[in-house]
Amino acid sequence: MSADVQRTVTEPAQRWELPPLRQLWDYRDLVYLLARRDVAVRYKQTVIGALWAVVQPVSLAIVFSVFLGFIAKLPAPEGVPYAVFALAGMTMWLLFSGSLMRTADSTLSSVALISKVYFPRVIIPLSAVLAPVVDFAVAFVVLLIALAIYGVELQVNLLLTPVMLLLALVVALGAGLWLSALAVRYRDVQQLVPFTIQVLLFATPVLYPLSQVPDHVQWVYALNPLVGVMEGFRWATLPGADAPGWMLVIPAVTGTLMLVSGLLYFQRAEQDFADVI
Amino acid sequence: MSSEPALALRVEQVGKRYRLGTGVHHNLLAERLGAGLRGWRRRHGEDAQDFWPLRDVDFEVRRGEALGLIGRNGAGKSTLLKLISRITRPTTGRIESWGRIATLLEVGTGFHPELTGRENVYLNGAILGMRRREIDMRFDAIADFAGIDQFLDTPVKRYSSGMFVRLGFAVAAHLETDILLVDEVLAVGDSEFQRKCLGKMQDVAQEGRTVVFVSHNMHAVQRLCTRVLLIDGGVIDDGAPDDVVAKYLDEVDPSQTGAMARIAPDAERQGSGEARLTSVGMSTVSDEPTTSLYLGQPFVVTMTYDVRAQIAEAAWEVGLCTADGERIVTAQSIDYSAPTLPLATGSHRVDVEIRTFLLPGDYRLEIQLHDAAKEATIDCVQRALRFHVLNAAEHGDDRYPWQSVRGYVRPESTWTLGAEMETKA
């Protein structure tokens, strides 16, 4: 037998194993094409198309500026108008919530694929987490424009934006892997996720600065990995924000833990997806 | 290594269990918690609701074989295909495969209605395991095979179902895989397209790649496959297509054993009922029972009757019908001005030798007894016996040469080519 013929052994479900990395590499085009599908499909047959990626963060930022900045008079850090502060928050928040929502939902929305064809299933959440990055990129450009309009000085820290983006994606993917695997067996997840995301919006300094949180509860508060991500992103994009420092360690550590455990759990659960879904 | 072709697949002691009632149905967390204790007990004892669609399946497939899987609905054919393709894992045993596997359980898996034909070709190709570069290379061939050039940039939601299916199969057909698993995809699409698909699968097999093909279309199985497994919770039979198909067809109808069917008094029948068909059998002219006929082979139908009231002028009619029951040809005992026969009460046997050239396929006998004097039907059994015509002549010198059968009967015909006709200026 020629050596180049790949031998595959299928055996009864194993308890724990990592996703087949070599195989994932072989399927890298599928990750890209699925993510591209998600992006392309979203704005098909819409009048303004990809402009929606601009409209959403901007209109949310306006709404929050009116109700929270103007009426409730929430403060923003010095030198930054509340509108810009809210827009920066929304840009990162929509990325995270979009990625988490899509990832958590990814397996159930791929029933046809899972039951009809084999490919490493982990590709499904992996591609789902990526699609919102395109929206993020668009919104980020809008944010830069807003900074220019309001005459806010650009930071050198801006170069660290990709790091914050990566942190947000790691946390979203880590949680999303768990949720998408659980959702196949327990439909409760579908109910849980939108609700949790709403709660997180309040438990994360998206619409208010971290300084509003009383000092003595900050250490509990910062256990939410998104606190570090959000502060890091603000620090990278806006002037006058404090360096997040140790707060970045939390998303880095919990994100990695969730990602690794999520991969393990997903890979284990994946083995009977087709029988259960 | 010996000169035998290398293995493509090895299936060893494979079984698949589904747990009905536990796990599968407890998709709400609350149910799961509530079922926790019961579930624990069940898992530690024999579960009455365990269901094994397959058990102890063992077979090997060599490279270049075209293997057919046949069997009744629910026999486990599709489960087996899903196990080989790795869509689901076996509960016991192991499956080894050599080379890249592509699975075609459905045409156009993963097609997104909003995307264009072109976009879907790439997506579907990647889902089936192709790299983008490979799809680039084959794109023109795929579009050509599907024959939808002018619609490539139209969203597939605007496609007719025929176009959808053609495009879906085209992608799968151009996969560069070592093993192609196909499940009943030919059930969709028009006959022209079905022929194209079968042709393509034959090409794949002839290129030395391996095809595993699940179908209820015995005809397609016989034409495509070099070997057939009869599946019913395991491998029941394994052999040459014609033999296994014939065995399967014999098993489908439990009243039919071998080349003989007992017709129960309460079987579905029409007629006044003075006499009833009790059994019908088929044999060769040299009296060997069979329901698998060679191409053009004459055969004898033997009928037995239970006659309760005397019939002065009995006349028989044997209809050869398609598997769906549509009558193709009829043989009648009083054709050619043969006399009617008087039938006394009691048990009687009637034989008829029939010479006709049926094309390869599955057929049924319909058997009627008439009273010619009263012009009334005494007994009519529509699905009396199933039989089958093979795509091979008894002595191997004749063979139906076409990929698809057109019609049912081959008439004798003589063809003459005339001189060139004058064309009008």
Interface residues (C-beta under 8 A of the other chain):
Chain A: M1 V5 Q6 R7 T8 V9 T10 E11 P12 A13 D26 Y27 D29 L30 Y32 L33 L34 R37 A40 V41 K44 Q45 A112 L113 I114 S115 K116 V117 Y118 F119 R185 Y186 R187 D188 Q271 D272 A274 D275 V276
Chain B: M1 A6 L7 Y18 G23 V24 N27 L28 L29 R32 K82 L83 I84 S85 R86 I87 T88 R89 P90 T91 T92 G93 R94 I95 E96 S97 W98 G99 R100 I101 T103 L105 E106 T109 G110 H112 E114 L115 E119 Y122 L123 A126 I127 L128 G129 M130 R131 R132 P155 D178
